[in-house]
Each structure stands twice: as C-alpha cells, then as structure tokens.
Amino acid sequence: MRNKNIVRSSVSLLALAIASQAGAIELSAGDYKAELYGYARFNATYDIDEDIGISTRAGAFSAINTGAAEDNEVTGHFGADAVQTRLGLRATSPEGVKVVVEGDFRPGTLRLRHGFGEYKGVLLGQTWSNYNSFVGNTTTLDFDSLAGLAGLQGRIAQARYTTGALSISAEEPITNFIDGAGVTSGGKQGLPTLTARFEDSAGGLSYSAAALVQEVGYDTGTADDSIIGYAAFAAAKMALGDMMTLQGTVSYTDGANSYLYRSGENFGAEDAYVLGGDLESIAGYGGSVGVGLDLGGGNKANIGYGLVTVDWDDAEADGVAVGGKSETNQNLMANYLWSPVKNVMMGVEYAYFKRENVNGDDGDASRIMFAGQYNF
C-alpha cells in the first residue's frame, strides 16, 4: 500500500541528531552558501525468536507470527545492510531562499527523502509532514522506532506556512479503508489534508501539539461516500539536570489511523470501513514514553516503550472480516551508544516487539541490533 511506502521512510532520531551535528562539507560560492552532508551507515541484527527484519534491519510488526504459527518458528536469524546511508545538499541564495535535496538508499535503491524550497516561512515540496514532531521521541537505533510516536513519522508533499511557533499546511492525503471481506483499498484523494502545529520550548521543557482534518472517501463509479477524519497529538521532553531527559507522546485518531504511527500491520491502520455502501470511521490511540541518559565522554543510554491500539469493535460487530487485523502493537527498545571520535557513532540495542490481533491471537519477538555510523 502507498501508506506503507510513505511511512516506512520514518527516521530514527539518533540518525537525525548525529547528522545535524556533523560538520558538513561547505560548497559556498560568492554569496551563495551550500553544504554537502550525509553519512555512511551499517546496521546488523540478530533476531532471536523469528526473522522480523526489513530494510535498514528495522523490526516489522507484520512479520511477527501469531497464534498457532508461533509453534513453527525458526529461531536465530542474522542480517545486515547499509541502505540507510544518506546524502544531502543544503543551499541558501543571497535573497534568503533555502533549498534542500536529500536522498538515501532504502530499501536498496536511491530514493528522494527531502526536496523542497523555503522563503520567508513559505515551504513548498516534500519534507516532514507538519503533523509530526520529534520533541517527545526517544532515541533508537531501529530506523522505524517505537509505536505511538507523534504523528506521521515520514515525509510528504505539502504547502506549509510557518510564523513563530505556529505552522499550518495543506498536504497530500493518505487515506485507506477496508471492505466487508477484509480487503484494504486506498481512499479517494478528493481534498488535501489540513494540519496545524504549535511547537516551542521554555527552560528545560520542549513541547509540541498538532491536529489535522482529512476527507476519507471512495468512489467506484456506482457507489460512493465520504466522511471527515481527524487526529491530534501532544509531545513533550523535560531535561532533568544535565544528564537525564524524560520524554513522551500521546495521540488520538478517528478516521485518520494512517497518521497513528505503527497502528496497522506495521504502520498506519485503515481509517474507515464500508458498511452497506457507507463509510464508518475507525478510531485509535497510542503513545510512547522514554528516558535518555548522557553518561559523558560520548556515551549515552536510552530506553523507550510505545503502544498503539485500534478500536475494531464496531467493524467486527458489523461483520467485517477483521479477525486477523492487528489490534494492539507495542515495543520496547533499550540501547547504549558511544562515540569513539567526532562524527563516528557505534551502538547496540535490545528490542522487544509484541502484536495482538482482533481474534485474540498474539505473538512476540526479541532481537539485538548493532549500528555504526560515519558522518560528514
């Protein structure tokens, strides 16, 4: 599904933080300022229970065996890749026009991550959704990170205006629905998704809140319907002295589960279901909490937990085939990171994933991940 392709591009905060701090290569000429930046990244995992790794060796809820299938698991899987490797160019004109073009190699070929221009608060192009925040996210090595993070942890085409701490946008919609037989289809893209976000900080507290509205529709030529879906999140991080941070996120959606991070088989769940030709919205909620420790000397440790739940009760009561759908996804990640020299990061992470389906079947998996990143 298209939704999965978009959200699958989600980033781990660790990669962002290190890349932004790395010394980029300056390519300035005259009054134009430009920087070439990026990193080479190696990821390796050992899946203890079953193989749930996808590109960048991120863990996938969709790969977890549930119910009787757990009895036939083949244990012990090693995998490695370097497709998270990234390359980008930032340029600023004498007039203050900013342009960013960035790509990486997930899932194995070069793809566009960012491609946008910005001038006096007006942004046009593809970049992080405005319905998104990293403020409350816990640093993980896993590229797809924790369930329940704030908003769409991916990039999308949009028109955005920012003034101070407030930003609003009209974005390419991401909608889908499920029919009575349990078949999922992409929704009709009738109107853009509208978002608003407020993000600021005060002292040791950083915070963010956002909301969106979208049209969820379908039209087969002989039958059609549409409903309005909405979503909201809040995120915050508090610095507890120089060594510790406490952070978290909470989200609620109704008819907009595409924006409830990792709520479906691996990413967004369906927004609605069809009943007698009419669309009925599906609600969901989720959140995450974590602690970060700066141990000094380039050493850091983090632990985070995330959970999302989708309310399938109405769909199930109306006879929709949702028994095998993921109802609750949760995961826990704990890592230790060290920087032996500037612009180099090494890390190891333990992760636990659990999936519970509507029909009561569940399954879990544990894994160990190692990562090495070299920035420029």
LINPEZI-V524415 format. One line per field, one symbol per residue. burial: + if it has 24 or more other ideal C-beta (glycine too) atoms within 12 Angstrom, else -. A space follows every 50 residues. Layout:
burial->???
This chain:
burial->+-++-++++++++++++++--+-+----------++++++++++++++++ ++++++++++++++++------+---+-+-++++++++++++-----+++ ++++++----++++-+++----+-++++++++++++++++++++++++++ ++++++++++-+----+++++++++++++--+-+++++---++++++++- -----+++++++++++++------++++++++++++++------++++++ +++++++++++++++++++++++++---+++++++++++++++------+ ++++++++++++--++---+-+-++++++++++++++-+---++++++++ ++++++++--++++++++++++++++
